[in-house]
Amino acid sequence: MTALIIDKLGKRYGDGTPALRDFSLEVADGELVAIVGPSGCGKSTLLRTVAGLEEESSGTVRLGDRVLNGRAPKDRDVALMFQSYTLLPHLTVAENLAFGLKLRGTPRGERAAAAREAAALLGIGNLMDRLPSEISGGERQRVALGRAILRKPQAFLFDEPLSSLDAQMRLQLRVEIQRLHQRMQVPMLFVTHDQTEALTLGDRVVVLDKGVIQQVAPPEELYHRPANAFVASFIGAPGMNLFAGRVSDDAVGFGLRFTSPALSFAVPADREAAVRGRGAVTAGLRPEHLRPAEGGSENAGGLLRGAVTAVERQAGQTTLYLEAEGDRSAQPSVRSVPFAARVSGDFPARPGELRGWTFDPADLFFFDAEGRKIP
Amino acid sequence: MSRHSFITRHAAPLAASLALLLLAVCFAFPFLWMLFAGFKIDAEIFTPFPILPRVFDTANYGSLLGGEWIPYPRLFLNSLFIASAETVLGTAFACAAGYLFAKFEFRGKRVLFAAAVLTVLIPRQVMILPLFSWMHTLGLLDTPWAVILPGASSGIGLLWFTAVFKRLPDGLLDMARIEGAGEYRVFWTALPLIKPALIAFALIQFTLAWQEHLIPLVMLFSKQNLTVSIGLASLHAGSQRVPLGLIMAGCTLTLIPTALFFALAYRHFRTALGRLTEA
């Protein structure tokens, strides 16, 4: 068993800005953990620090009981697959595949055999004598993948390896990485800014923002039980609609009421206890949980009306981007509240139209003033 | 076909070609004259036309290579050794230093870099005295090393290789580190990636070293130890009555190494300049 254990890892840049704060994570043998977050959230820094390309400011990284801190990248026995094409342009595919083994002094015959085996596994056996400039982007990344696996590393790191490929290639290589994940019993860390990649590949997913872990959970849980407003709005395409407002006693004394410039409703009875007395509260609704109201005028259940700003038609479904009228006293730039709704593919909608929406109160999420989810 | 398109399609390119041909002749003429003058006797030399000698007389080459005036073959070898050593050492130093400046952070980097740039701005004539005194202290005067060592440090080379390595993506170097290379091996892995730039710099370095006049003139004294450019210049000293054809023969032979190097490396030279100047 050689789990990858990252303990309270911290990284500051030269000017003191923190890139990573108290990052702790244990990746089990054979587990693939995907790390997702907006650009600049520290995810690549994390990988580079684990690989030894950058020095940590605090914390430890262990592989099994071997401490990796202070070791050169070459002595860590981890593989890293990069976003950019990292094949040496003057070497053939076969030589590129065997590059790592050559550096480690493996005899020529053994090297060639290992390269052939890896090439066959990835379906690039017919390209062995080509130069990198003579093969496609997808093939280049396959070669890079092959180079990384044939060395049989103790841990596997991926730094957005699919992001420079076109959509179809990306899908193919994603399947390839899934297969690899089944075969290789080593801890794997997969960094991406693409949540689809993270959710489809990861056994668990880490959501990272500003160098701090927001949530670590299996893909389904991230969607159904986001730990905070950031995760809620980040996961999902588009993410959860958030409405910042207040919870207060109803004027007529019929329980609690949530009020915000765009949306007001009576807090469901079973949630009253949780939100009572919190004051500032953010309500969240997923775009797929909004249902078009009849006629788009007065409607029951919920009260959310917005003008359509954009219509995005995809295969089988349509995403509407809308703007609800917000706080009239606010600055013009924040006077409207944007939200999105997911509807069936043939839903008739045109930009400029006013649409009303209802929702099931059971689908509501609440977050407190710090953005933490209220149970 | 209209008259206008006839002009743009045929006449204009033709005019351009003619103009270029004329320029080429202007540039080539002195070299051709030198080449043929080596086979002329002195009586013939001062009449520029016909450019071809009446008889191809190899007596000039004979007495040049026979060492009648200067030990030409020996000087040629001296120059070859000095220029080659300067090229190898100078390229190696500049390349390694450029890699360091482009890819690593270290204390005093900016100051050192500024100092290196300053050496480019200071003329050699200003440095020649201290250099002479150092070589004297080292006991290297009148040896090839008194020329090679000053020539092997190149501020321009440092600037050149810093620019070249800055353009090299870090991803490839990081890949080598991950795959198992130590830092020296990473540098070694990077070298083939900048081959055109290496060859281009070597070419410039060799040409400059081959032509260098001031430093060998100051550092070397014995007739046997001179470089070919100093030797040829000494022939022209008015007190001697060296046949002009013989000097021209010497110049022709002296051009061969740089011309050869240039012909072999020109392709890489162009690639390197292209890569460095593209946006």
Chai-1 contact restraints between the chains, C-beta under 6 A:
chainA,res_idxA,chainB,res_idxB,connection_type,confidence,min_distance_angstrom,max_distance_angstrom,comment,restraint_id
A,A51,B,I178,contact,1.0,0.0,6.0,A-B,restraint_1
A,L53,B,D174,contact,1.0,0.0,6.0,A-B,restraint_2
A,P73,B,R177,contact,1.0,0.0,6.0,A-B,restraint_3
A,P73,B,I178,contact,1.0,0.0,6.0,A-B,restraint_4
A,K74,B,G180,contact,1.0,0.0,6.0,A-B,restraint_5
A,L80,B,I178,contact,1.0,0.0,6.0,A-B,restraint_6
A,F82,B,G171,contact,1.0,0.0,6.0,A-B,restraint_7
A,S84,B,G171,contact,1.0,0.0,6.0,A-B,restraint_8
A,T86,B,G171,contact,1.0,0.0,6.0,A-B,restraint_9
A,T86,B,L172,contact,1.0,0.0,6.0,A-B,restraint_10
A,T86,B,M175,contact,1.0,0.0,6.0,A-B,restraint_11
A,H90,B,P192,contact,1.0,0.0,6.0,A-B,restraint_12
A,F99,B,E179,contact,1.0,0.0,6.0,A-B,restraint_13
A,G100,B,E179,contact,1.0,0.0,6.0,A-B,restraint_14
A,G100,B,G180,contact,1.0,0.0,6.0,A-B,restraint_15
A,L103,B,E179,contact,1.0,0.0,6.0,A-B,restraint_16
A,L103,B,G180,contact,1.0,0.0,6.0,A-B,restraint_17
A,L103,B,A181,contact,1.0,0.0,6.0,A-B,restraint_18
A,R104,B,G180,contact,1.0,0.0,6.0,A-B,restraint_19
